[in-house]
Amino acid sequence: MQMTKQLDPQRKEYLKRDFGQGFPKDIGLIVLDAAWGKFETVLEIQPRHSQQDGFVHAGVLATMADHTMGYAAYTVAPLNGRILTIEYKINYLRPAKGKQLYCLGQVVKPGKSVIPCRAEIFSRDQDRESMLCAVALGTMTSVPEEKLS
């Protein structure tokens, strides 16, 4: 799906700064790019991201998908809106390994308060070969900031 609206440059910079907080920051998620209805993130794979067989832990991929979809939703939400996840589902297609994870989060259909999104996560090796390892669908909601206190 191609989005035709433009993301205000100030909003883009705000979202890129706002993204790096809490648990997502702790595991090393980094914003690559943002556009209206779209958010891209990367993660340099470290030994701490592994599970018992040496692959990236499913929880890392789930966090990456959820947070990236959430910020894709932020790109279409009202300025005073904060995004919360209502639900999401993830399918793991193959074990994630390599040097880096890349996630593309996209808004499926912008709504006033409910924003369905999808994400694809690719693992990349040192040659930048990409392998699709997970896909997710999520439903986000935009809540006015004053209602969260």
C-alpha positions as CSV (number, residue, x, y, z in Angstrom):
1,M,0.0,0.0,0.0
2,Q,1.3,3.4,-0.9
3,M,0.7,6.3,1.4
4,T,0.5,9.7,-0.3
5,K,0.5,12.1,2.6
6,Q,3.7,13.7,3.9
7,L,4.9,13.5,7.5
8,D,5.7,17.0,8.9
9,P,9.5,17.2,9.4
10,Q,9.1,18.4,13.0
11,R,6.8,15.5,13.8
12,K,9.2,13.1,12.2
13,E,12.1,14.4,14.4
14,Y,9.9,14.3,17.5
15,L,8.9,10.7,16.9
16,K,12.4,9.6,16.2
17,R,13.5,11.1,19.6
18,D,10.4,9.8,21.4
19,F,11.0,6.2,20.1
20,G,14.1,5.6,22.1
21,Q,12.8,5.1,25.7
22,G,12.4,2.3,28.2
23,F,12.6,-1.4,27.3
24,P,13.0,-0.8,23.5
25,K,16.0,1.4,24.2
26,D,17.4,-1.2,26.6
27,I,17.4,-3.9,23.9
28,G,19.0,-1.5,21.4
29,L,16.2,-0.6,18.9
30,I,17.2,2.3,16.6
31,V,15.0,4.3,14.2
32,L,16.1,4.1,10.6
33,D,13.4,6.2,9.0
34,A,9.9,7.5,9.3
35,A,7.3,8.6,6.8
36,W,3.5,9.1,7.0
37,G,2.1,5.7,7.8
38,K,5.5,4.0,7.9
39,F,8.3,3.4,10.4
40,E,11.6,1.6,10.0
41,T,13.8,0.3,12.7
42,V,17.0,-1.8,13.1
43,L,18.7,-3.8,15.9
44,E,22.3,-4.8,15.9
45,I,22.1,-8.4,17.1
46,Q,24.1,-9.0,20.4
47,P,24.7,-12.2,22.4
48,R,22.2,-10.9,25.0
49,H,19.4,-11.1,22.4
50,S,19.8,-14.9,22.1
51,Q,17.7,-17.8,23.3
52,Q,19.1,-21.2,24.3
53,D,19.8,-22.3,20.7
54,G,21.6,-19.2,19.7
55,F,18.8,-17.6,17.7
56,V,17.3,-14.2,18.5
57,H,14.7,-14.6,21.3
58,A,11.1,-14.4,20.1
59,G,10.4,-11.7,22.7
60,V,13.0,-9.4,21.0
61,L,11.2,-9.8,17.7
62,A,7.8,-9.3,19.3
63,T,9.0,-6.1,21.0
64,M,10.5,-4.9,17.7
65,A,7.3,-5.5,15.8
66,D,5.0,-4.0,18.4
67,H,7.0,-0.9,19.0
68,T,7.7,-0.3,15.3
69,M,4.0,-0.7,14.4
70,G,3.1,1.6,17.3
71,Y,5.3,4.4,15.9
72,A,4.0,3.8,12.4
73,A,0.6,4.5,14.0
74,Y,2.0,7.7,15.6
75,T,2.8,9.1,12.2
76,V,-1.0,9.3,11.4
77,A,-2.3,10.0,14.9
78,P,-3.4,13.5,16.1
79,L,-0.6,15.5,17.6
80,N,-2.0,15.1,21.2
81,G,-2.5,11.4,20.7
82,R,-0.5,8.7,22.4
83,I,-0.5,5.2,20.9
84,L,-1.4,2.1,22.9
85,T,-1.5,-1.5,21.6
86,I,-5.0,-3.1,21.7
87,E,-3.8,-6.4,20.3
88,Y,-1.2,-8.0,18.1
89,K,-0.4,-11.3,16.5
90,I,3.0,-12.4,15.3
91,N,4.0,-15.3,13.1
92,Y,7.6,-16.6,13.3
93,L,8.6,-17.8,9.9
94,R,12.2,-18.8,10.5
95,P,14.8,-18.4,13.3
96,A,16.4,-14.9,13.3
97,K,20.1,-14.9,13.2
98,G,22.9,-12.8,11.7
99,K,24.2,-9.3,12.3
100,Q,21.1,-7.2,12.2
101,L,17.3,-7.2,12.4
102,Y,15.3,-4.8,10.2
103,C,11.7,-4.0,10.8
104,L,9.2,-2.2,8.5
105,G,6.0,-1.1,10.3
106,Q,3.1,0.2,8.2
107,V,-0.4,1.5,8.8
108,V,-2.9,-0.6,7.0
109,K,-5.8,1.9,7.3
110,P,-5.6,5.2,9.2
111,G,-8.5,5.6,11.6
112,K,-9.5,8.3,14.1
113,S,-8.9,6.1,17.1
114,V,-8.3,2.6,15.9
115,I,-5.3,2.1,13.6
116,P,-4.6,-1.4,12.2
117,C,-0.9,-2.0,11.3
118,R,1.4,-4.7,10.1
119,A,5.2,-5.3,10.4
120,E,7.8,-7.4,8.7
121,I,11.0,-8.3,10.4
122,F,14.1,-9.4,8.3
123,S,17.3,-10.8,9.6
124,R,20.5,-9.7,7.8
125,D,23.9,-11.3,7.7
126,Q,27.3,-9.6,7.1
127,D,26.6,-9.5,3.4
128,R,23.3,-7.7,4.0
129,E,21.4,-10.7,2.7
130,S,17.8,-10.3,4.1
131,M,15.6,-13.2,5.2
132,L,12.0,-12.6,6.3
133,C,11.8,-14.1,9.7
134,A,8.5,-12.7,11.2
135,V,5.3,-10.9,10.3
136,A,2.9,-9.3,12.6
137,L,-0.5,-7.6,12.6
138,G,-1.5,-5.2,15.3
139,T,-4.3,-2.9,16.3
140,M,-3.3,0.3,17.9
141,T,-5.4,3.0,19.4
142,S,-4.8,6.7,19.6
143,V,-5.7,8.1,23.1
144,P,-5.6,11.8,23.9
145,E,-2.5,12.4,26.2
146,E,-4.6,14.0,28.9
147,K,-6.7,10.8,29.3
148,L,-3.6,8.8,30.3
149,S,-3.0,10.6,33.6
